[in-house]
């Protein structure tokens, strides 16, 4: 950041109007005037109406009032002013070489921000902050143009600069409005697609160029300017989906989420390996997800971010869908296509931190505005990022309104909130002495907790049919309990403990698994303490952790069998489901954001078998009430035979009264268990509705000939039982046949 250099001392010309002083002239010419509307535009001086204009590079400035043209005298430097009668006027600037430019005078327009906007911003309750701040294509006082507004309370001067004013911060300094520290200006003739930034002379006197914190569009990285985007008037046609989505995201619904990094799902190698556009994804990705039977797509962050390697988790433009795949309306096309296919769209949302990039929020107005000043509170050591100051009213309002923005403007069906644990604790990933305790001497971050509660109350209050999901890796109580009951108010929480325990078990050689059976069973002890989603996410297949297939022990056939058995266990275990892209066909390599999924592998029989299994698991999960209606209720689950020595475990899933119960048996050894007696909760015929050893999935096709009829032999505390064949490394699912 460079210090603004003072220009030569300007001496006032004789005959200045009363509203212009010598110091005003000097400040305008030096680009440091903090109140330009006080001296530019139309003003009365004595009994005359004057017009003053600052036009660098112009050799002549002409005022046109109803066809009458008057040349403004040059007062000093690039300041022109003179007495002109008439209210409606345009300015024509003439330059060396004969070029001319005509426009209405930005300094002749009144404010756009209302007193009510100012009041709500000051109170921290402006739930539609994006309608006040940012760049809005609009008509104001009879002129078409763009209104710019930004919050920078400690700035000495703020200007909007762009390709429309030669990026010259002297040309369009903004008006400070109200007591909230906001700045605004309406620029006639600036339209959709214009590039812009804010040039800010900070409280420290340094000059900064900042992207718009509430901008709706950005340049393609590595370029950093904001882009004027008119996001009005899309014309949604998804009323049918919107009417139904409450039941699609309910705790009793089958929720199976496909987690996607848009840039690496598939690429166009006939066009230099570019990623698919939003419009292409609307067809290809949505069609694939529908074919696979997932109910929701979860997108790794699409809020604009500068560095591809962050995968979107270090965003700069929270209100801008990334331009990498197309402009905002095309992102809406993608969401609408998903809704038309009966698929919900969730967004990974990152209110926990932001990067230190110069054009971002860091030291926005020369002070720690969005972040904490003390690095013990405001700096993430793990990620070299800055932490939002949740205790500041305006910052909390900024984030809450952003959550609402995605629901309102893009019809998203929910937010998965990233890194919640890092927000909840002041000592997160810090040693003693590196953090500041709360007012009670504890480690909980009260301000972040209050923010998360307020966000959830606001989101569910405005959109009760969406879902919020916490990625929270600790045992913080009540994450998915309502705020009025003392919880954080999320709809769901990722079950990180279940994921870590079960993957630890599955990575072991089967000969050792009998000593670790608790890793597969312990999760039930807390499975109903929260509304859980079982996640196999991108985090499990990066940074040297290997792919899901690589994690599995044994030879190639055993690796596939282990993975199929694990997926069978996951889809029948209580909890909603989430699977990262590529895992559904057992991609052999770990994920890389720089390429695309290994779709060639998906064409090979063993991989295609896993893919077909996931598709069938989704279909079974959705068509079988016992597997989803009580995902979050203990009444929906009971243990059956669990023999640690044989590494087998079994359980029953129950639905509502009248729903057919389901019996699940897993064999996590490479040894077939024949004539294995399992208790069943009801006498009758039990159809084998899924067997992960099916030849269809690449298995050995060992099973139970389509089903079993119970006998009145007591087992597992049940009065009836069946003798089942458990293939090696398999999960077998039986469902009671209900007589019609």
N, C-alpha and C positions, 0 to 999 in steps of 0.2 A: 504494500500500500504506500503510495507516494504522498508526501505533503503537498497540499495545494500551494503553489508558488504565487506570491503577490505580484500583481502587475505594476506598471508605472503609476505614480500618483496622478489621479485625474483631477483637474481643476474645473470647477463648475463654469459653464458658459453663462454669460449674462442673460437675464430675462427668463430664468427657470420658473416653471409653474410651482405653485405652493406644495404640491404633493411630491416633488422631486428635489432632492438635495444633492449636493456635491458628493456626499458619502454614498447616496443611493446609486449615482452614476458609476462611481468607482466599484461598488460591490457588484453591480450588474455586469460590468465589463470584466471583472475578475471571476465571475461565476460563484459568488459566495453570498448572494442576497437571500436572506431567509424568509422574506415576505414579499415575493415578487408581485402578487396581486394588489399590494398597496401602492405600487408605482407604475405598473404596466397596464395596458388596456385603457378604457375610457375613464376619465376623472374630471371633476369640476375644479376649476381654479379661478377664483373670482367669479365673474359672471360669464365665463366661457367654459365650453366643454372641450377638454383636451384628449388626445389619444397619444399614448406613448408605446413604443415598440422597440424590442431589442432584437436586432437582425444581423448577426455576424456575417461578414462577407458581402452584404448588400451595398450596392453603390447608390441605390435610390429606393425609398419606401413610399408607396402611393396608397392613399386611402380613397376607396370608392364608396360613396354614399348616394344611392339612387341615381347612379350614372354620373354624378359629379365627382371628379377626381382631384385630390389635393395631395401634393408632395409634402411629406413631413420633413422638416429641417433636421439635420444631424446635430444633436446637442453635444455629444462627447463620445468618442470611440464608436461603438456600434449601437448607440442609443439614439433613436429618432423620436421626436415629439413635436406636436403643434396643435393649435386650436382647430377643431373640425366640428361643424354642426351636424347633428343627425345620429340616431341610435344604431341603425342597422348598417353595417359596413363590412367591406372586405379589405384585405391588405394585399398589395401586389409588390413583390420584391424583384428588383432588377439587379442582374449581376454582370460582371465583366464578361464579354463575349456575347452579350445579348440574351442570355437565358432569363426567363421570368418564372415566377411561381406565385399563384394567387390562392389565398385561403382566408377563411374567417379567422378572427383573432382569438386564440385560446383564452386570452386574458379578458375577453369581453363576456365570458360565460359565468353564470353563478354556480354555486356548489351543487353537487349531485347527492352527496351523502346527506341524509336527513338527520335532524336532531334525535329522532328515535333510534337510528342506526348508532349514533354516538352514545346514546344512553345505554343501549344494550351492550355495546362493546366495552364501555366502562364498567358495567356491572358484571361482565363475563358471561352473559346469557344470550348472546347473538347466535342462535342455533343455525342460522343460515348466513354465516359470516361471508361465504363465498359470493353472495349476492351483493355485498357491500364492497369488499376488497377485491383486488385482482384487476384484470383488464376486461372490460365489458363493451362489446360492440353495441351501440345504442343510438337513439336519436335524442338530442338534448337541446331544448330551446330552438327547435326548428332545424337543427343541423345534424347530419349523420357523421359519426366518428366513433371514438373509443374513449371510455372513461377509465382512468387509471387511479387506483387507490392502494396505499400501502401503509402499514403500521411501522413507524420508526420514531418513537417518542423522544429519543435523546439526540437525534440528528440535528445538525446545524442547518443543513440544506439538503433537500431531496429533489432530484430531477429525473424525469423519464427520458431515456435516450434510446435511439434505435435507428433502423435504416431509413426512417422518415425524417431524421434531423441530423444526419451525419455523425451520430453518436456523440454529439456535443452537449455536454451537461449544462452549458450556459443558456441554451436555447429554450428549454422548457422546464424551468424550476417549478415546483409544485406548491400548492397552497396548503398550509397547515390548518386543519379544521378541528374545532372543538378542543376539549381538554384530554382526549384519549391518546394524542400523539400520532394521529393519522394524517396522511398527506394525500392530496388528490389533484387531478387536472383532467379536463376534457379536451381531447385533441381532435378537432374536426378533420375529416378526410382520412384518418388512420383507420384501416379496415382489417378484416380477417387475413391472417398470414403475416402480418407485420412482425418483425423481430424487435425485441426491446429488452432493456434491463433498467434497473434503478441505479442512478449514480448518487451516492450518499456521501456527504461530508459529515463524518461522524463526530461524536462528542469529543473524540481525541484529536480532531482536526484532520484526520487522514481521509483520503478519498478511496471509496470502495465502489466496485461495480457488482451488483447483486441481481441474481435471478429473482423473479416474483414468487414470494412464498405462497401466494394464492393463485399463481398462474395456471391456466387450463391447458397449456401446451408448452413444449420445449423444442429446441433444435435437436437434431440427431447428435448424440454424443460422438466424438469428444467436444463438439461445439456446445456452448453453454447458455446461449440467450434463451429467454422466454419467447413464446410465439403467441400472438393474439389469436384466440380461437373463440368463435361464436358457438356456444354449446346449447343455444336455445332451439326450440322447434324441431325436435327429433321426430315426434309422432310415433310413440310406442304402440305396438300391436300385440302386446303380450298379456292382455287383460285376463285371458283364460288361465294362464299360469299364475298370475298374481292372486287370483281368487282362490287358488288351490295350495299355494306354497306353505301356508301355515301347517297343514296336515303333512306336507312333504318333509318338514323339518322337525316334527314333533318327536318327543321322546319315545313314543310308541311306533314311530315310522321306521321302515328299513332305510338306513342312511349308509351309503357306500360311496366313498369319495375317491376320486382319481386326482392325485396331486400332480401338477404339471408346471414345468418350466417352459414357457412358450418358445423361447429362443432355441431350444435344443430338442424339442419333441420330434420335429421333422424339418429337413431343409431342402431347398431347391438347388440340387447340384448342377442342373442345367443352367442356372443363373448365378454362378459364382458362389454357390453354397449359402445363399441367403436364407434366413429363417422365413417361415410362412407368415403372411400378413394376417391381420385380424379377419379379413374377409375370407381368406383361404382356410384359416382355422375354423371359421364358422361352418364350413362345409366338412373339412377333413377331420379335425379333432372332434367336433360335436358328433359327426357320424360314427366315428370310432367308439367314442364313449357310450353312445346309445347302443351300438352293437354289442359292446362288452357288458352292458347292463348296470353300469355305475349310475347312481342317482344324482351325484353332484360332481362338479369340477372345482378343484381348489387351485388357484393360480398363485405361484410364487409372485412376490410383489411386482406389480406393474406401475406403481407410482414412479415417476421419472427418476432415474438414478444415473450417475455419471460413469460408474465402473462396472463393466460386464461381469468381472470376477466376483462382485458382491452378490450376484444373483438377484439384485433388487433389494437386499436387506440393508442398504445404506442409501436411502432415498433423499433426493434434494427437492423434487417437485411433488409434494404430497397430493396436490389437486390435479396433476397432469398424468393421464394415462401415457405410458412411454410411447414415443413416436417410432420406436424400433419396428413396430408392426403396423403402424398406420395412425391416422388422426382420431380424435375423440369419437366422432360419429361412427367410425368403422369399429371401434371397440364396442360401441352400443350394438352394432350389427351382430357382433359375436355373441354378446349376452342375449340378444333377442333370439338368435338362432338356437342357442341352448334351451331357452325357455320354450320355444316352439317344439323342440324335441323332448320336452318334459324333463329337462336337466337343470338343476340349480347351479349357480356360480358363486363361489366363495372367493374372497380375496385375502391373501396374506397381508396384514396391516402392521406397520412398524412404528408405533408411537414411543418406543423405548429409547431411541437414540437417533442421531443424525451425523453425517460425516463432516469433517472439518474443511471441506473444499471452500476455496475463497469465494466462490459465487453463491454459496449456500447461506444457511442461517447463522453460521458462526460469527460472533461479534457484528451482528447485522447493522447496528447503528453506532458502532464504535464502543458498545458496551456488551456485556453478557446479557443479551436481551431474551433469547429463547433458552439459553443454557444457564447453568449455575456458574458463578464466577470462580468458586473454589473447586479446583480439580478433584478434591476428595469427594465432592458431590456431583461434579459436572463432567467427569471424564471417564470413559470406559477403557480400562487398560487392555482388556482382551481384544477389542476391536478398533482401538484408536479413534473412537467416536465421542461425540458430546451427548450429554444426558439432558433431556428437557427439564426445565424448572417447573415441576408440576404445582408448586405452591404459588406460582404467579397466575393471577386470574386470567389475563389475556392469553397466556400460553395454553392453559387448560382449555379455554374456550376455543382456541385455534384447533386443538386436537379433537375435541368433541365434535365440533362442527364438521371437521374433515370426515369423521366416521359417518355422520349423517349424510354428507355430500355424496358418498359412493352409493348409498341406498337410494337417495332421491334422484340423482342425475344419471346413474348408470344401472339402476334397478338390480343391484347386486343383492344376493340372498343371504349374505352374512359375511362376517369378518373373522378370520383366525388371527388372533393377536399374538405377535411374535415376542419371544423372550420375556414373558411375564415375570418369571422368577427374578430376572435382573432388575426389574422395576420394584419388586416388593421389598427387597432387602438392601439396606444401605451398605452392607459389607459384602455384597455380591462380588466374588472373585477378588477380594482385597485382603491384605494382611493387616494385622493390628497396627493402628497408627495411620492407616491409609484411608480411613473413613470417619465420618462424623456421626455420632449417635443421634437418635431423635431426642425430642425434648424430655422424654422419660428415661433417657439413657439406653434405650434399646436399639435393635438393628432394623426394625420394621420401618419402611418408608411410608409414613402416614400420608404424605401429600400424594404419592403415587397411588396408594390404596384409594384415597378419596377420588382421584381422577378416574380410576378404573370403574369405581362404583357409579360416578356421575355419567361416564360414557355409556355404561350398560343401561342405566335408567333412561337416558336420553334416547338411545337406540331402540330399546324395547317399548318405550313410551310412544315414539313416533311410528315405529314399524314392528308391531308385536309378532309379525309372522316371519321374521328373519331369525338367524341364529348368530350368536357370538361364541367364539371358541378360544379357550386359553391354552397356549403352549406353556405349561407351568410344570416344572420338573421337581418341585418339592412337595411336602405334605401340608402346605398352607391350607388352613381349614376353610371350607365353604366357598371354594372358587366358583362352583356352579350352583350355588344356592342363591336365592333372591336377596337383594339388598335389604328389603324390609325384614328379612329373617337373619340379618347379620352377615350375609355372604357378599362376595364380590359382584354377583349378578350375572355371570356368564351363563350361557345356555349349556355349554359343554366344556369339557376339559380333556386334553390329550392324556392318555394313561401311559406316561413315560416309564413308570415302574414296571408295568406289565411287559412293555416292549423290551426293556433291558433284561429283565429276568428270563423271559422266554427265549430271547435270542441267545443269551448266555447258555441256556440248556441245549438249544438246538445245535450250537457250534461244538458241543462236546462229542467225543467218540461215543457211540451208543453203549460201549462196554462200561463207561463211567457214569452214564445218565442215572442209573438207579440210586446213586448217592446224592443226586441233585433234583429229585422229583419235586421238592418244595418250590423250585423255581417256576414250575408249571402250575402249581396249585395255590401259591401264596396270594396271587392277585385276587382271588375270590374273597379273601378276608376284608378287602376294602373296595371291591368292585362296585358296590352300590352306595358308597359314601359320596360319590360325585356322579354326574352324568358323563360317562366316559366315552371317548373315541379311542379305539385301538389303532395306533399309528405305526405304519412302516413307511417312514417319510424319507425325503432326500438326505437327511442327516445320517441315515444308516448305510448309505451307499456312496460315500465320498471320503476324502482325506485318508486314503489307505485302508478304510474299513472293508473294502471289497464289495462285490455285488452280493445280493441275497443268495445266489447260487454258490458263489465262492465261499460263503460262510459255512455251508453245509459240509459235514465230514463224509469220507468214504470215496469210492470210485465214482465215475461219472453217473452211472445208473443210480447209485445210492444217493448222490447229491440231489438229483431230481426227485427221487422218492421222498427224501427228507423234506424238501421244500414243499412238495405237494401235501404231505401230511401236516406240515406246519400251517399252511394256508387253510386246510380243512379245519384244524383246531381253531384258528383265528376267526374264521367266518361263523363258527358255531358257538364261540365263547361269548358271554354277555358283553355288550358294548358295540357301538357303531364302528364302522370300518374305514380305514384310510390306507391307500396304497400308492406309492410313488410310481410314476411312469417308468416303464421298462421292467419293473418287478413283476408285472402281470404275465410276461413271457420269459421270465428268468434270464434277463440279459446277462451274458457271461461276464462282462466287464463292469467295473464301477462307473458311475455316471460322471460325465464331463460336460460342463456347460458350453464348451467351445465347439462341440460337434453335434451329432444327432444320435438318437437311440439306434441300436444295432438291429435294424429291421430285417437284415439278412438272417440273423439268428432266429428271428421269429418264424421264419419259413421252414426251419429244420424241425423234424417230427417231435423231438423231445421238448423243445421250446414251445412249439405250437400246442403240445399237449397241456403244458402248464397254463397257457393262454386260454385254452378251452375250459380247463378246470376253473379258472377264475370267473370266466363267463357263467359257467354253470353254478358256481357258488353264489354269485350275485342273484341269479334267477331263483335258486332255492331259498336264499335269504329273504327275498322279497315275496315269494309265494307262500312262505311258511310262517304264519303268525307266531308260532312258538319260538321262532328264532329272532324275533325283533320286538314284539309288542311289550315285552318286559325286560328289555336290555338293561334298564336302569332300576329294576326292582328285584329284591332278593327272592320274591315268590316265584320268579321265573326260572330258578336254577336249583338243582339238587345233585350232589355227588352220587356216583355209582361205584362200580368196582375200580379201585385204584391200587394196583400191585406194583410197588416201586421196584421190587426185585426183577420183575419182568418189563419194567418201564412201560406199563400200560396205565391208562386212566380213562374214566368214563363219567358221563354226567347226563342229566335229563334237562331239557329245556321245555318250559311250559308257557303257553299263551293264556288268553282269556278262557273263561268257561266255554266249553264246546270246541275249542281249538285242539287239533290233534297234537299230542306231545311228541317230542323228538328225543331219541336216545343217540348219544355220540360216544364212540369208542375209538381210542387212539392207541396205536402200537408203535413205540419209538425205538424198537430194536429191529435188526435185519432178520429176525427169526419169526416165521409164521406161527401164530397161535390158533390152532384148530380146536374145535369143541370147547371154546372159551365161554363159560356160562356168565351171563349178564342178567341182572334183575331188570324188569321192565315195570313201569308204573300201572299198566293196565293189561289185562289179558286180551289176546286177539292177534291178528296178523300184522306184522311190522314190515313195511316195504323198505327195501334198501334203496334209499333215494339218492345216495351219493357214496362212492367208494373211490378214494384217491388212487387206488391201485388199478383202476379200470384201464383196459387197453386203449380206450379213447384218449386217456391222458398220458399215455406212454408207460403204463404200469404192466404188471404181469397178468392182469385179468383174473386174479384170485378173489373170491368173494362168496356170496351167499345166495346165488341163483335168483336174485331179484327180491328176496325177502324171507322172513322166518315167521313161523307161528309159535306163540308162547306155549309153555306147558306150566301146569300148576306146581312148579318147584320153586320154593322160596330161595331168594338170593339177594344180596345187597339190601336187605331190609324190605324187599318187595315180595309179594305173594306169588308172582309169576316171573318167569325168566325165559330166555332163549339161549341156545348154544350157537355161538357166532364164530365164524372164521375171520380172524384178523390177519390180513396179509402183512408181510414185513413192511415196516416204515409206512404206515398208512393210517388214515382216518376213515372210519365207516359211520355213516349216518342212517339211522332207521327212523321211520315215521309211522305212527299207528294209522292203519287204514280205517277210516271212518266209514261205516256202512251208511249208504244214502237212504 
